[in-house]
Amino acid sequence: MDDLPALLAKGAGWLGVGCLALGIVLPWLPLPEFVPGGAPFAGAVRSFEPGLVLVFRAVCLLALLALAWGARVRNRQAVWLAAALLLAVLFFPVAVLRLAPAAAARAAWLWSQHDQLTGYTGDIYTAQEVRDATWQQRILVVNEPLETRILELPTWSPANLEWGRFLQITEWFGLSAWFAQTLGRGWGLALGGAVLLVLVRGRERALAEPGFFRRAVRPACAVGAAVLGLATLPSFIAAHHLAAARDLVRGGDPAAALAALECAARAVPAVREDGIFFLQVGRLESELGRATVAAEIFRAQRLAEDGFLQQAEDGLRAALPATPPNSVERRVVVRNLLVRAVDVLNTGQANRALVLLETVLAADPCNLKANYALQIACVRLGRPAELRLLAVRMRQTYRFLNTPTQRPVLAAAEENLASAEWQFGEPATALAHWQRSRRPTK
């Protein structure tokens, strides 16, 4: 029995090594990427990870090798190496936010589309009352898509300290809803393995040097506080420049306001991927008479808000080819074209909506909301072949979201297939899809 603690510590050490090794192999932040096929809507959704993940995997691998060597030669400094590894793994959400803003924006954009479908006032929820009455013909796409929002910056004005404020603070470190819903198993296993290795190596050091933990508390707290300060400082700098930009706009100085927005984007690069931030830049550039893509997109959106819908649609279609894939420009244009397509679909113009939605899905192939709206258009127009391909793409895309609320969306896709098959005289196939909608799978 005297050896039981030692055996448990040894087992925990091997478990930590195993978790860390699995964490190196498994995905950390998998994102969907569509590979088109030969036919329209055909293709496959594959996994994509930002290059930053390779850096963290290399750090974990080097630390694992160093810890293995330290355990062999009984190096007492191995506990500090394990603690540094734990700190590096914990820094991964912040690193994604600061160093891989394009990947963070893609994850946030995907999560916002799902949230629009399944929220309390989302498209799936509000369709429950009428979807069984007339076989999908009266179902509308209720909510307009939102702009991409990656994080909520701190505010300098007085505000109530409520629970939502604490959730906002976690976003400064990259721990937001989009990160949790697109996170792979690799990061969690690497984090758990690092924690176990810190505990095991710390126990060995404490047995050799009584009072080690008491002496290590102060430097550990100092390092933790310094890291927290460095992680949050850019958010406060960006918030300061955004507040200065608002004051400069009120003072009638758009050029200085644009410079302040650029300073905010340099402090937190993820802000540059925010849709609202991009439109504010476009507004200021439009006021300055600059011929930029942002100004052109802003003017098209302003036309839509003023009721010139066709002119706005033409402007957005003209701006779309000039936008790089997976860029903030592409997301803003896609969002506005999707708003237009939803309005057209809800007014009963299924053929015209089909053309707009095909344009949107060609520019943003993994867009869940466009996929759902296009399914409704295909049901109304009697196009089961395209509907099957859209349902397959939706199922493949949802493999990259961890939320259980994807089941109602997948069930709606099966119901759309059942409706189309029933209309085309295939009751057996319609029944199979209807039964599958009770327990949808990816």
C-alpha positions in Angstrom: 0.0 0.0 0.0 3.0 2.3 0.5 3.7 2.1 -3.2 0.1 3.0 -4.2 0.7 6.8 -4.5 3.8 6.1 -6.5 1.9 3.8 -8.8 -0.9 6.3 -9.2 1.6 9.0 -10.0 3.3 6.8 -12.6 0.0 5.9 -14.2 -1.0 9.6 -14.3 2.3 10.4 -15.9 1.8 7.8 -18.6 -1.8 9.0 -19.1 -0.5 12.6 -19.5 2.0 11.4 -22.1 -0.7 9.5 -24.0 -3.1 12.5 -23.9 -0.4 14.8 -25.1 0.6 12.4 -27.9 -3.0 12.1 -29.0 -3.4 15.9 -28.8 -0.5 16.3 -31.3 -2.2 14.0 -33.8 -5.9 14.9 -33.5 -7.3 18.2 -35.0 -7.3 21.4 -32.9 -9.4 23.8 -34.8 -10.9 22.0 -37.9 -12.8 24.2 -40.3 -14.9 23.2 -43.3 -13.5 23.7 -46.8 -15.5 22.8 -49.9 -14.0 21.0 -52.8 -16.3 21.3 -55.8 -17.3 18.4 -58.0 -18.2 18.2 -61.7 -22.0 18.7 -61.4 -23.7 21.7 -59.9 -23.9 21.5 -56.1 -21.7 18.4 -56.2 -18.5 18.1 -54.2 -17.2 17.3 -50.7 -16.4 19.2 -47.6 -12.9 18.5 -46.2 -11.1 19.6 -43.1 -8.9 22.7 -43.0 -6.8 24.0 -40.1 -4.8 27.2 -39.8 -1.0 27.0 -40.0 -0.8 28.2 -36.4 -1.9 24.7 -35.3 1.3 23.2 -36.7 3.3 25.6 -34.6 1.5 24.5 -31.4 1.8 20.8 -32.4 5.6 21.3 -32.9 5.9 22.9 -29.4 4.0 20.0 -27.8 6.1 17.5 -29.6 9.4 19.2 -28.6 8.2 19.5 -25.0 7.1 15.9 -24.9 10.6 14.8 -26.1 12.3 17.1 -23.6 10.1 15.8 -20.7 10.9 12.2 -21.7 14.6 13.0 -21.6 14.2 14.8 -18.3 12.4 11.8 -16.7 15.2 9.5 -17.9 18.0 11.6 -16.4 15.8 12.6 -13.4 16.2 16.3 -14.1 14.5 18.3 -11.4 13.8 21.2 -13.7 11.3 19.2 -15.7 8.4 20.6 -13.7 9.2 24.1 -15.1 9.2 22.7 -18.6 5.8 21.1 -18.0 4.5 24.3 -16.6 5.7 26.2 -19.7 4.0 23.7 -21.9 0.8 24.1 -20.0 1.0 27.9 -20.4 1.7 27.6 -24.1 -1.3 25.3 -24.6 -3.5 27.6 -22.6 -2.4 30.5 -24.8 -3.8 28.8 -28.0 -7.2 30.6 -28.0 -5.5 33.9 -27.6 -3.0 33.0 -30.4 -5.9 32.1 -32.7 -7.5 35.5 -32.0 -4.3 37.5 -32.4 -2.3 35.5 -35.0 -4.9 33.7 -37.1 -7.7 36.3 -37.4 -8.9 34.9 -40.8 -9.5 31.4 -39.2 -11.2 33.0 -36.3 -13.5 34.9 -38.6 -14.3 31.8 -40.6 -15.3 30.0 -37.4 -17.3 32.9 -36.1 -19.1 33.2 -39.5 -20.0 29.5 -39.5 -21.3 29.7 -35.9 -23.4 32.8 -36.6 -25.1 31.0 -39.5 -26.1 28.1 -37.3 -27.2 30.5 -34.5 -29.5 32.2 -36.9 -31.1 28.9 -37.8 -31.6 27.5 -34.3 -31.9 30.5 -32.0 -35.2 31.3 -30.2 -36.4 33.3 -33.1 -34.4 31.3 -35.7 -35.6 29.9 -38.9 -36.0 26.3 -37.7 -37.9 27.3 -34.5 -40.4 29.6 -36.2 -41.1 27.0 -38.9 -42.5 24.5 -36.5 -46.1 25.8 -36.6 -46.6 25.5 -40.4 -44.1 23.0 -41.7 -46.6 20.0 -41.5 -49.6 21.9 -42.8 -48.8 22.4 -46.5 -45.6 20.4 -47.1 -43.0 23.2 -46.7 -44.8 25.7 -49.0 -45.5 28.2 -46.3 -42.1 28.0 -44.6 -40.3 31.3 -44.6 -36.6 32.2 -43.8 -37.3 34.5 -40.9 -34.0 36.1 -39.8 -31.6 38.1 -41.8 -28.0 36.9 -41.5 -25.9 38.9 -39.1 -22.5 40.4 -39.7 -19.5 38.5 -38.5 -18.6 39.4 -34.8 -15.4 37.8 -33.4 -15.1 39.5 -30.0 -16.6 42.2 -27.9 -14.0 44.8 -27.0 -14.0 46.4 -23.6 -15.8 49.7 -23.1 -14.4 52.8 -21.3 -17.9 54.1 -20.4 -19.6 53.2 -17.1 -21.6 50.0 -17.3 -23.4 47.6 -15.0 -21.3 44.7 -13.7 -23.5 41.7 -14.7 -23.0 38.1 -15.6 -22.8 38.9 -19.3 -19.8 41.1 -18.6 -17.9 38.1 -17.3 -18.7 36.2 -20.5 -17.5 39.2 -22.5 -14.2 39.1 -20.6 -13.6 35.5 -21.7 -13.9 36.7 -25.3 -10.8 38.9 -24.8 -8.8 35.6 -24.4 -10.4 33.9 -27.4 -12.8 31.8 -25.3 -16.0 32.6 -27.2 -18.9 30.6 -28.5 -17.4 30.1 -32.0 -14.2 28.8 -30.5 -16.0 26.3 -28.3 -18.3 25.1 -31.1 -15.5 24.6 -33.7 -12.8 23.2 -31.3 -11.3 19.8 -32.0 -10.4 17.1 -29.6 -6.6 17.8 -30.0 -6.5 20.9 -27.9 -8.5 19.5 -25.0 -6.3 16.3 -24.9 -3.1 18.4 -25.1 -4.3 20.6 -22.2 -5.3 17.6 -20.1 -2.0 15.9 -20.7 0.0 19.1 -19.8 -2.0 19.4 -16.5 -1.2 15.8 -15.6 2.5 16.2 -16.4 2.7 19.3 -14.3 1.1 17.5 -11.3 3.4 14.4 -11.7 6.6 16.4 -12.2 5.6 18.8 -9.4 5.1 15.8 -7.0 8.5 14.4 -7.8 10.1 17.8 -7.1 8.1 18.3 -3.9 9.2 14.9 -2.6 12.9 15.7 -3.3 12.6 19.3 -2.0 10.0 19.8 0.8 8.2 23.2 0.5 8.7 23.4 -3.2 5.1 24.2 -4.0 5.0 27.0 -1.4 8.1 28.6 -2.9 6.7 28.1 -6.5 3.4 29.9 -5.9 4.8 33.5 -6.1 6.8 33.2 -9.4 3.9 31.2 -10.9 1.4 33.9 -10.0 3.7 36.6 -11.3 4.1 34.9 -14.6 0.4 34.2 -14.9 -0.4 37.9 -14.1 2.1 39.0 -16.7 0.6 36.7 -19.4 -2.9 37.9 -18.6 -1.8 41.5 -18.9 -0.1 41.0 -22.2 -3.2 39.1 -23.5 -5.7 41.8 -22.5 -3.6 44.9 -23.2 -4.3 44.9 -27.0 -8.0 44.7 -26.5 -7.9 47.9 -24.3 -5.7 49.6 -26.9 -8.1 48.8 -29.7 -11.1 49.9 -27.6 -9.3 53.3 -27.0 -8.7 53.8 -30.7 -12.3 52.9 -31.6 -13.6 55.4 -29.0 -11.3 58.0 -30.5 -12.6 57.2 -34.0 -16.2 57.8 -32.8 -15.3 61.2 -31.4 -13.4 62.2 -34.6 -16.5 61.2 -36.7 -18.7 63.4 -34.5 -16.1 66.2 -35.0 -16.3 65.9 -38.8 -12.8 64.5 -39.4 -13.2 61.3 -41.4 -9.5 61.0 -42.4 -8.4 61.0 -38.8 -11.2 58.6 -37.8 -10.0 56.2 -40.5 -6.5 56.4 -39.1 -7.8 55.6 -35.6 -9.6 52.6 -37.0 -6.4 51.4 -38.6 -4.6 51.7 -35.3 -7.4 49.6 -33.6 -7.0 47.0 -36.3 -3.2 46.9 -35.8 -3.7 46.3 -32.1 -6.2 43.5 -32.5 -6.0 42.1 -36.1 -9.3 40.2 -35.6 -11.2 43.5 -35.5 -10.3 43.9 -39.2 -12.4 40.8 -39.9 -15.4 42.2 -38.2 -18.2 43.0 -40.7 -19.4 46.1 -38.9 -15.9 47.4 -38.6 -15.4 46.8 -42.4 -18.6 48.8 -43.2 -17.5 51.7 -41.0 -14.2 51.8 -42.9 -16.2 51.7 -46.1 -18.4 54.6 -44.9 -15.4 56.8 -44.1 -13.6 56.0 -47.4 -16.8 56.8 -49.2 -17.0 60.2 -47.5 -13.4 60.8 -48.5 -14.3 59.9 -52.1 -11.9 57.0 -52.3 -12.6 54.3 -54.9 -12.1 51.2 -52.8 -13.9 47.9 -52.5 -15.1 48.8 -49.0 -16.5 52.1 -50.2 -18.3 50.3 -53.1 -19.8 47.7 -50.8 -20.9 50.3 -48.3 -22.6 52.3 -51.1 -24.4 49.2 -52.3 -25.7 48.4 -48.8 -26.8 52.0 -48.3 -28.8 51.8 -51.6 -30.6 48.7 -50.2 -31.4 50.4 -47.0 -32.9 53.3 -49.0 -35.1 51.0 -51.0 -33.1 50.8 -54.2 -33.0 47.0 -54.1 -32.2 46.2 -57.7 -29.4 48.8 -57.9 -27.9 47.5 -54.7 -28.1 43.9 -56.0 -26.3 44.9 -59.2 -23.6 46.7 -57.2 -23.1 43.7 -55.0 -22.9 41.3 -57.9 -20.3 43.6 -59.6 -18.2 43.7 -56.4 -18.3 40.0 -55.7 -15.7 38.8 -58.2 -13.1 41.3 -56.8 -13.4 39.9 -53.2 -10.9 37.3 -52.1 -12.3 33.9 -50.9 -12.9 33.8 -47.1 -12.2 37.5 -46.7 -14.2 40.0 -44.8 -15.1 41.6 -48.1 -16.6 38.3 -49.4 -18.5 37.8 -46.2 -20.1 41.2 -46.2 -21.1 40.9 -49.9 -22.5 37.4 -49.4 -24.4 38.5 -46.3 -26.1 41.4 -48.3 -26.9 39.2 -51.3 -28.3 36.6 -48.9 -30.5 39.2 -47.3 -31.8 40.1 -50.8 -32.3 36.4 -51.7 -34.3 35.8 -48.5 -36.6 38.7 -49.2 -37.2 37.4 -52.7 -37.8 33.9 -51.5 -40.3 35.0 -48.9 -42.3 37.0 -51.5 -42.9 33.8 -53.5 -40.3 34.4 -56.3 -38.7 31.0 -56.0 -37.0 31.0 -59.4 -35.3 34.4 -58.9 -34.4 33.4 -55.3 -32.8 30.2 -56.7 -30.5 32.2 -58.9 -29.4 34.5 -56.1 -28.9 31.7 -53.6 -26.8 29.7 -56.2 -24.6 32.8 -56.5 -24.3 33.0 -52.7 -23.5 29.4 -52.3 -20.9 29.5 -55.1 -19.1 32.3 -53.3 -19.5 30.8 -49.8 -20.0 27.0 -50.3 -20.3 26.1 -46.6 -22.9 28.7 -45.8 -25.5 26.9 -43.7 -28.2 29.6 -44.0 -27.9 29.8 -47.8 -28.0 26.0 -48.0 -31.2 25.9 -45.9 -32.9 28.7 -47.9 -31.8 27.0 -51.2 -33.4 23.7 -50.0 -36.7 25.5 -49.5 -36.4 27.0 -53.0 -35.7 23.5 -54.5 -38.7 22.0 -52.7 -41.0 24.7 -54.1 -39.6 24.3 -57.6 -39.5 20.5 -57.5 -35.8 19.9 -57.8 -35.0 16.7 -55.7 -31.6 16.0 -57.4 -30.2 19.3 -56.3 -31.9 19.0 -52.9 -30.1 15.7 -52.2 -26.7 17.2 -52.9 -27.5 20.2 -50.7 -28.5 17.9 -47.8 -25.3 15.9 -48.2 -23.2 19.2 -48.1 -25.1 20.3 -45.0 -24.5 17.1 -43.1 -20.8 17.2 -44.0 -20.5 20.9 -42.9 -22.1 20.1 -39.6 -19.3 17.7 -38.8 -17.3 20.7 -37.9 -19.7 22.1 -35.3 -19.9 20.5 -31.8 -23.3 21.8 -30.9 -26.2 19.3 -30.3 -28.6 21.9 -31.7 -27.6 20.9 -35.2 -30.1 18.0 -35.0 -33.2 20.2 -35.8 -31.4 21.6 -38.9 -30.5 18.1 -40.1 -34.0 17.0 -39.4 -35.4 19.9 -41.5 -33.1 18.8 -44.4 -34.6 15.3 -44.2 -38.1 16.7 -44.1 -37.3 18.7 -47.2 -36.2 15.6 -49.0 -39.3 13.7 -47.9 -41.5 16.5 -49.2 -39.7 16.5 -52.6 -39.8 12.8 -53.0 -43.5 12.7 -52.1 -44.2 15.4 -54.8 -42.4 13.2 -57.4 -44.4 10.1 -56.6 -41.8 8.3 -54.5 -43.7 7.5 -51.2 -41.3 4.8 -50.1 -38.3 7.1 -50.3 -40.3 9.9 -48.7 -41.2 7.7 -45.8 -37.5 6.7 -45.4 -36.5 10.3 -45.2 -39.3 11.2 -42.8 -38.3 8.3 -40.5 -34.6 9.5 -40.7 -35.7 13.0 -39.7 -36.7 11.6 -36.3 -33.1 10.7 -35.6 -30.9 12.7 -38.0 -27.2 11.9 -38.2 -24.2 13.5 -39.8 
